[in-house]
Amino acid sequence: MLTELNHNGYKMKPNNPFSAVSIKAIINNPVYIGKIRYNVRENWSEQRRKGINYDPIIVDGEHERIISQDMWETVQSSTLKKSITSPRVFNGTYLLTGMMRCPDCGATLVAHRFHDTLKDGTKVVQRYYICSNFRAKGSYFCTSNSVKADIAEQYVTDRIAAVVRKPNILEEIVARINNNRTVNVVPLQKELASVDKELGTLDAQKKKYFKLYKVDVVDNEFLLQRMNELKQQHEALTRRRQEALRQLE
């Protein structure tokens, strides 16, 4: 479904391709059955996406549903069954996670594995690094550009061993890294700290308006207006944060 959506030209806001994460968010969003959901995230300034509120405020909206209740419940039931499936056990490691880039789109290469059967019947786990955009958004956005993990990791560890045996090269690398940190990393870290502080302020404002709504100090229309304004500010800050993190990587 992911590849089909992107190949057919469907877009999300703001004009972004679909991803596995975005599809999951759509499937779990009650807005499509005529509801409005508030306070999904808690303690954003501290926990980020881990601060999930499993009991958010869900109220009837003023918009019409576009998905039937039966279809919604069927999808939720199917999603729940998949979420409680026993996970596959894998004890391997990926030494280069987040360190390699896709030669086509520049995204990081992420871990990927599949089970294979050799000619003698032995079952093995094949490890690869593949483009994260390909994995998340499908072939419309990029190709897999897969690299065998064993080969890549052996090459890197061999090069590290060679550098360690030559102190002058190692000293030069350390000096270059320290200089890069002073020139580039420190300002980006200050930018992240500033953005995190602003995100924390937005989170506090959301909680304040929800409390006012609960005690009938503000009405539903006012709450929706303020939530939309805060959402726009939050999205702008999140983009700034993502860009700073990308540059740090």
Sequence and secondary structure as in RCSB ss.txt:
>XXXX:A:sequence
MLTELNHNGYKMKPNNPFSAVSIKAIINNPVYIGKIRYNVRENWSEQRRKGINYDPIIVDGEHERIISQDMWETV
QSSTLKKSITSPRVFNGTYLLTGMMRCPDCGATLVAHRFHDTLKDGTKVVQRYYICSNFRAKGSYFCTSNSVKAD
IAEQYVTDRIAAVVRKPNILEEIVARINNNRTVNVVPLQKELASVDKELGTLDAQKKKYFKLYKVDVVDNEFLLQ
RMNELKQQHEALTRRRQEALRQLE
>XXXX:A:secstr
 HHHHHHTT  BTTTB   HHHHHHHHT GGGGTEEEE  B SHHHHGGG B SS EEEE SS  SS HHHHHHH
HHHHHHHHTS         TTTTT B TTT  BEEEEEEEEE TTS EEEEEEEEEHHHHHH TTT     EEHH
HHHHHHHHHHHHHHT HHHHHHHHHHHHHHIIIIIHHHHHHHHHHHHHHHHHHHHHHHHHHHHHTTSS HHHHHH
HHHHHHHHHHHHHHHHHHHHHHH 
